[in-house]
């Protein structure tokens, strides 16, 4: 089914693009959410100004995201969580938690930038990918430690925590 995008849709297209999608995706998501419409001549003309403005804004954001990705090189964050003696969390650490930890360090990262296939459910350290735009990504190291283990917030105790969690298994 051919549609005209009224908004940017991640991994589908940008505003003003004419796309080809399955009819189910169109009927169940794009059309009810008013993200797309029929690609008639009058609809295409009506959205042209909005398309130009969105392209200029994407270009500005792309430069900001490249700068942010460069600043995030070699950054690590520590997230405290309650866990049982075996190192399994009483809950999980997800994109919102990682974004909040990065925001407290001064990085404007949103939860939708965090590409985490499944939530973190154990005391561990992981490389997490942040995707800001199609071609702009960064990786940060996320340490999930037992609540109260960091003391004064210094990252020096992290490797010992990971080793002790492995020794308990």
Helices and strands as residue ranges (DSSP letters): E 2-5, E 18-20, H 23-25, I 26-30, E 36-37, H 41-71, E 76-81, E 88-93, H 95-104, G 111-113, E 114-115, E 120-122, E 124-133, E 136-146, G 155-157, H 158-168
